[in-house]
Amino acid sequence: MPNTAAAPTAFWLAGRKTTGDATFDVTSPWDGRHVGTVSVPTEAQVEEAIAASVAVQEELAATPAHVRAAALDQVGRRLVERTEEIAQLISAENGKPMKWARGEVGRAISVFRFAAEEARRFNGGEAQRLDTDAGGAGRLALTRRFPRGTVLGIAPFNFPLNLCAHKIAPAIAAGVPIILKPAPATPLSGLIIGELLDGTDLPAGSWSILPVGNEAMPGLVKDERLPVISFTGSEKVGYDILDSVPRKHCTLELGGNGAAVVLPDWSSEADLDWAAQRIATFSNYQGGQSCISVQRVIADATVYDRLVPKIVAAVNAQVTGDPSDDATEVGPLVNEAAAKRVEDWVDEAVQRGAKLLAGGKRDGASYAPTVLADVPADATLACEEAFGPVLTIKKVDGEDEAFAAVNDSKYGLQAGVFTHDTRTAFRAHRALEVGGVIIGDVPSYRADQMPYGGAKQSGVGREGVRYAMDDYTYERVLVLTGLAL
């Protein structure tokens, strides 16, 4: 349940619960009610957490795999036991409808389970014979991975539990200390991971969860003792980080304006019904506040006139309202300013000739699920990430024009292609400048064990448990000499 007790929620410093001198309040974006009060670390406490993470690096790297795996398994079990309570907390502080909040807890359970599995098999070493060349007679190379150093994980508000899990779980699995900064708007879901890790056999200093304000981020980013940064958030902030620390190892999972392409062979009534429903659902889930939500539909002219009414009907059928109601599918945005920005972009597009087919109305922090057609190519809504429940539809002629339309963007996170043709699927995989191509579905599909990240200005590096573990570590080769191979 949301924390409404008088005592502030503590943070986690080097694995122990503690409080600082200041606090801040967390409120619901739906109705403004008080959700909790969070204690803020002092500068001295932040320094203590960093120093502890540095001190424990060798010990954590040498911690047996079964100890790290057991800690991760414990978190997964405790998440299962507390699913409903944590889902209510996510919904309260984030405004996410309960159906999606429960789904987020389920995904976090999977992340910790995958991490436990990877911890048990990670870094077994890869042997390579070097006697393929005369100078390598009797030599064998053994390659293993070792930690780069403490990770600074910076998580966003839109998946306040699961994207914190995607920072912490791979670090523990790889034996790498981590300092996690949850989003100021939604810190409670990230802090609860500390409760779930409490009592494990991980060495003290392995992890800290510090709900510091964004004004503290530049100092953390530039601290030379934190050589790895894993950031999920906006394009501007991500590239500001990269520009400020060009010699650090940065993983940036940034924005997108996900496109769903509907090709001529996806033409039966059942096909179009499926596509319309998936597009409507995943342009509006999380209030559209997902980097891979459907923002653009690119439909072939042969299916366009039949598809558009189905999409509009499916969007209009989305249930909006109180996120605590199990029937609600679309809740508020994170705050009223975010909804106002979406309103401004939609109004601009309409004033410049776009056709409003559904929605287009704001009520406080809520924005009605919205569909537009004929949006000018240089309108803000066509060029930038809406990060709201807004969908644009474009008519094209043929596969080449459709794929060119997908690529006509500074972003390249994921794309969905509705086709039954395997050859077309492989052409899409080759042609589309994105990090992931989803065939027969929307771009919003993500499995938490798969590599996830973008091309162009959608970021650098990959998340997904094993891939994050690779980012947190580097290869070191051992050459053995004088062996009888």
Salt bridges, closest charged atoms under 4 A:
ASP25 OD1 - HIS34 NE2 3.58
ASP31 OD2 - ARG33 NE 3.53
GLU47 OE1 - ARG225 NH2 2.76
GLU48 OE2 - ARG16 NH2 2.72
ASP73 OD2 - ARG120 NH2 2.58
GLU84 OE2 - ARG102 NH2 2.89
GLU85 OE2 - ARG82 NH2 2.79
GLU104 OE1 - LYS96 NZ 2.52
GLU117 OE2 - ARG113 NH1 3.64
GLU118 OE2 - ARG121 NH2 3.19
GLU118 OE1 - ARG466 NH1 3.97
ASP131 OD2 - ARG129 NH2 2.75
GLU195 OE1 - ARG82 NH2 3.06
ASP223 OD2 - ARG225 NH2 2.82
GLU235 OE1 - LYS410 NZ 3.30
ASP240 OD2 - LYS236 NZ 2.96
GLU269 OE2 - ARG306 NH2 2.72
GLU269 OE1 - LYS310 NZ 2.88
ASP271 OD2 - HIS420 NE2 2.94
ASP273 OD1 - LYS310 NZ 2.67
ASP326 OD1 - ARG102 NH2 3.09
GLU329 OE2 - LYS99 NZ 3.99
GLU336 OE2 - ARG362 NH1 3.02
GLU343 OE1 - ARG362 NE 2.82
ASP344 OD1 - LYS340 NZ 2.84
GLU348 OE2 - ARG352 NH1 3.77
ASP374 OD2 - LYS355 NZ 3.43
ASP378 OD1 - ARG352 NH2 2.60
GLU384 OE1 - LYS410 NZ 2.94
GLU399 OE2 - ARG427 NE 2.81
ASP421 OD1 - ARG423 NE 3.64
GLU433 OE1 - LYS456 NZ 3.12
ASP441 OD2 - ARG278 NH2 2.84
ASP448 OD1 - ARG107 NH2 2.92
ASP448 OD1 - HIS166 NE2 2.65
GLU463 OE2 - LYS167 NZ 2.63
GLU463 OE1 - ARG446 NH2 3.79
ASP470 OD1 - ARG145 NE 3.56
ASP470 OD1 - ARG466 NE 3.34
ASP471 OD1 - HIS249 NE2 3.10
GLU475 OE2 - ARG145 NH1 3.77
